[in-house]
Amino acid sequence: MTQRIGLALGGGGARGFAHLGVLIALEKAGIPVHAIAGTSMGAAMGALRAIGADLQKVRTLVRCLRLNDLLQVSDSTLRELQKLIGRSVVEYVRGSTWKEDDARPEDLKRLDELFRLLTAGKTFADAQIPLAVVAADMTTGDRVVLRDGAIARAITASTAVPGVFTPVYSDGRYLLDGGIVEKLPIDVAIEMGATAAIAVDTAAPLTRNIDTALDAILQSQRITSTTLTTLQTSLARSRLDGRLVLLRPDVGPIKMFDFDHVDDAVQAGIDAAEARMDDVRQLL
């Protein structure tokens, strides 16, 4: 039986550019792709493959973009948390504005503009390969799978890291980073008809130094995310009767907002895919 190959691309911020490297390697090797499910940066990179973008040109483009400046984020998770605390204090005193009916937060405009550039303003209907983007409902915690409308808007919702970017209002819901509920959306790829899957995990490692109380808080979040992803991956592997190749590019040293190392992440993705290409071909 000819297998239907699904790609499940996870989150990871700047580390998530490793997905682009994996996609470049798979395309070069002629590996067919029948469905793509992505969370956060994995959704952004997966969308490029889905719409038939020239991936090498995308690699050249992202090398040239100063993403930290464009998105107005620092290269440090710690500094972003400090900014979050400051904003929260101001909102506590003055009240928040992002839930107002006519609110158009500047941070979401910047995200939308970036993803509209990368996806050429295309919709899900324009995709050459079926695409699904995973977000999380801020109120209920439900997984939300986006498959209609503008691709850029869906990616914006999926990449809206809590506290760094404003939640995205869509169809009566406020949506956040999909990695909160499904860091590695293998189940979504299966629901799209995949009978075998290639999953790419670019999550933060658990090996970082823990020197402060804030480090401990961040580590606790990483532990929870890793445990959930391990459980979800195990269940998905069972559903696929073992037809799953899990790639973990070596992006551990790259921090979430360390966009100065985008090309290092891309190369790590290429290396990880090429190292497991025999296993990938076995899926076929």
N, C-alpha and C positions, 0 to 999 in steps of 0.2 A: 504494500500500500504506500502510495506517495504521501508523505507527511506534509501538513500545513504548518509552516514555521512561524511562530510568533516571537516578537521581540518584546521584552519587558525591561524598560530602562528606568532606573531609580533616580532619586534626588542626590543632592550633595553640593549644591552651589558651584563654585569654581571647579571642584573635583569632577563635577558632572560633565565637563567638556571631554572627559575620557570616552563618553558615549559617542562623540563625533569620531574619535579614533577607531572605535570598534566598528562603527558603520562604514567608515572608509575601508577597513580591512575586509569586512564581509562583502562589500560591493566589489572590491578588487578580486576576491576569490570566487565571485559569481554565485554566492549563496542566495537562494531565493527567499524573499520575505513576504508573508501573506497577511500579517497583521502586526500593528505596532501599538503598544500601550506604554504610556510614559507618565512619570510623576516628576513635577518640578523641572529641573534642568534636563532630565531625561525626556520629558514631554517636548521641550524646546528642540532638542537635538533630533528626537524621533520624528518630529513634524517635518524637519528638513528632508529626511529620507522619504517620508510619505508623499511630499509634494514634488519629488523628483529634482531637488536642488543639486547643483554641482557642489559636492561636499569638499573638494579640494579648494574651490573658490571661497567657500564658507570659512575654511580653515585660514586662508589668507586674510579674509575680512576680519575675523575675530582677533587675529594677531594685531591688527592695526587699531582696533577700537580700544579706547581707554574706558573700560567698563566701570571701574570704580567711580570715575568722574561722571560718566553718563548716568549711572544709577544713584549717584550721590551717597555712596556707602563707603566706609573706610575698609581697609584690608584686614581689620581686626574684629573678631567676634566680640571681644571684651569691650572695645570702644562702641560697638553697636548696642551692646547691652547698657552701657553707661548713658548713651543717647536716649535709649528707651526709658530708663528711669527718669531722666529729665523731662521727657515728653509726658510721661504718666503723671508727674507732679503737676505740670501745667494744666493737663486735662482735668485733674482732680479739682483744681481751684477754679478754672474757667469753664469747664465742661468740654466735651469732645464735639467736633464738628463733622466727622466723617459719616455719621448716620443721618445727617440732614438731607432732605429730598433733593436739593440741587448741588450736593457736594460732589466735587470732581477733584479728588486728591492729586496733588502734583506727582507724588511718587508712583501712582498707578498710571498716570499719563506717560511717565518716563519708561515704565515697563512696557506699556502698550506700544509705544513708538519703537522700542528696540525689537519687539517680537513681530510687529508689522513689517519692519525692515527685513528681518530674517525670513519671514514666511511670505513676503511679497503680497501681503494683504489677502491671502487666500482663505477660503472657507473649507470646512470639512468635506463638503461636496466636491471640492476641487482635488482632493487627495487621490493620488494614483494607487496608494496602498491604504486599506482601512486603518484609521487612526482613532485612538481613544486617549483622553487626557484626564488624569485623576486629580480631584481636589477634595477638600474636607469641608463639611458644613459646620460653621463655627458654633451654631446653637445646639445642634443635635449630636454632632460627632460622626454623622453618617458619611460614608464614602460616596462621593458624587462623581459619576463618570460622564464626561462631557464629550459629545460626538456631533454637535450641531452648531451652526453659526460660524463666526469668525474664529479661526484657529488662534490668532494672537490673543484674543480676549480670554480664551480658555487657558492658554499657557500663563497669562498674567495671574489668573486665579490660582493655578497650580503652583506658582512660584512665590505666592504672597506669604513669605516667612513671617510668622506672628511677631509683632513688635518692631519689625524692620520695615514692612510694607503694610499698608492699609488693607483690610479685608475687601474682597470684590463683591459688590452687590449684583446678584443675578437671579432673576425669576423668584423674587421674594426671599432669597437666602443670602447670607454672607459667607463667602467661600475663602478658604485659606489653603496654604501649602498642603498638597496631597500626601506628602510624606508623613504627616501626622497620623494618618490612618492606614496607609499602604505605601511603604517606602519602595517596595519592589513589586509592581503590579502584574505578577504572573497570572493570577486568577482572572484579571480582566482580559489578558491575551487569550486565555482558554475560553472565556465567555464569547470572544470574538471568533471562535472556531479553530484556534490553534490546537494541533495534536502533538506538537513538540515545541520546545521553547528555548530561546537563548536569553538569559537574564544577566543584566550587568549591574553589579552592586558597587557604588562609589561612596558608600557611607563612611563617616568618620570612624577611625579606629579607636579601640579602647585602650591604647597603649600610651596615651599622652600623659605628661606629668600632672599630678594633682597637688597643687601647692597652696591653694586658697579655697575659701568657702565657695566662691563663685565657680572655681574649677570643679568642685565636687558637685554642684548643681548641674553644670553642663555634662559632667560624666554620668550623672544619674539619668539624664535624658538620653544619652547615647546608649546606656545599658538597656533602658526600656525599649528603645527603637530597635536595637540589635536583637533582643529577645523576641519581639513581635515579628520581625522580619524572618528570623530563623524558623519560627513556628509556621508562618504563612508559606515559606519556601518549602518546608517539609510536606505540608499538606498538598501544595501544588505539584510537587514531584510525584506524590502518590497518584494524584488525578491523571498525570501524564504517563503513568507506568514507567517512570524513570527517564523519560525522554526529555531531559532538561540539562542544559549546559550552563553552569553558573560561572560567570567571569568576574574576577575581582582585580581590576587594574591597580597597579602600585601607585596610588595617589595619596597615601597616608600623610606625607609631609605637607600637603597643600591644604590650607584652611578654607573655610566656606567662602570667604570674600577675597581670597588671594588671587584676583584676576590677572595679576602680572605673570602668573605661571600657567596660563591657559594652554600654551603650546606643549608644555611638559605633560599636562593632563591628556591632551590629544595623543601624544606619542605613547603614553602609558596604555591608552586604550588600544592603539594599534598593536603594541607588543603583546598585550594580554590576549587579544583575539588570535593573532598569528600563532602564539604558543599553544592554543587549544584548537587549531583549525581542523586537525584530524578528528577530534571529538565532535566538532560542529558538523563535519561531513557525515559522521555516523548517524546523525539525526535524520538525514535524508533517506 
